Amino acid sequence: MNDEMVIAAYRPKAGQDAAVLALIARHVPTLRAEGLATQRPVLLMRASDGTYLEIFEWKGGTASSDAAHHNPRVLAIWGPMHEACEFVSLGALPEAGHPFPHFKAVDGVVA
């Protein structure tokens, strides 16, 4: 099985929190509809600096990730995400310096 888990970290720009949440709500459902993500439940968490962490599973791993970069339905979400937030690495989060980082669960956004 080539499926791979991914942790995406989205830091909303000033005043863009609601927009980022609305985009996150559409993200994995769109990936699934396009055959790019598995049905594994999505986890959504929030770091202390306001960054959202979305954990989901690519169907087929990097092949789906690569295909997503050419998919118009996915790009219609990713384009506005680039406008509304900054994509950050896990190492950029305040919690990254701890051996067991804790995050707040965000419920009711992604099914």
N, C-alpha and C positions, 0 to 999 in steps of 0.2 A: 504494500500500500504506500503510495507516494504523497498522501495527504500531509499537510504541514500546518501546525498552529502558528499564528502570528499575533503579535501584540503591537497594535497601532496606537500611537500617542499623539493626541490632538490638543494643542494649547490654544484656546479661543483668543482672538484678538479683542481689544477693548470693545465692549458693547455687542459682541457677537455670540455670546453664550447660547442664546435661544436658537440662533441660526445653526450653530454647530450641532446642537442636540437634534434638530429637525433633520439635518443631513445624516447624522449617525443613524437615526431611525430608519432611513431609506437605504443605507449603505449595504449591509449584509443581505437584506431581502432582495435587493437588486442583484448582488453577486450570485445568490442562490437561483434567482429566476434565469440568469444567464448561464447557469451550470458551472459556476466558478468557485462556489463555496459549498461546504457540506451542510447538513442539517444539524450538526452539533450545536447545542445552545451557545449563544453569545454571552460573554461576560462583559459588563460595562462598569468601570470603576472610575473614581476621581482622586487625583493626587491633591496634596495640600496646597499646591500652587494653582489649582483649577484645571489642570490638564486632565483630559479624559483618556482612559485606556480602554480600548476595544479589543477583546480577545476573541478570535474566530479561527476557523479552519479552512484553508484553501483546499479545494478538491484538486488533487494532482500536484499539489505543492507549487513550485516555481513556474510550472507550465501555465497554471491558472493566473498567477500573478502577472506573468508576461502577457497573456491574452487580455487581461483586464486593461492594460495600457493602450489597447487598440479597440476597445469596446465602447461604442458611442453612449450606451446607457450608463455605463460606469463612469465614463469621462464627464457626463452631465452632472454627476455628483462630485467627482473629484475636483473639477474646475472651481465650483463654488466653495468647496472645502479649502482650497488654496487661498481663496479670498478671505474666508472667515477665520482661519486658524493657521497656526504654525505647526508643522510636523516636527516633533522632537524625538530624540533618542531616549531610551530608558535611563541612560546615564545622566541626562539633564534634569531628572526629577529629584527633588529634595530627598525623597525616600530611598534613592539608589545607594546611598552611603550606608544603609543598614542591612545586616544579613537577612532579616526577615521583614521586608517593607510591608507596611499596612496601608490600605487604600479604602476609601468609602465606596460602598456599593451604590450604583445608580440603577434603580428599578423602573420599570414601566416605559422604557425607551425602545428597546429592541426585543423582538420575540424570539 
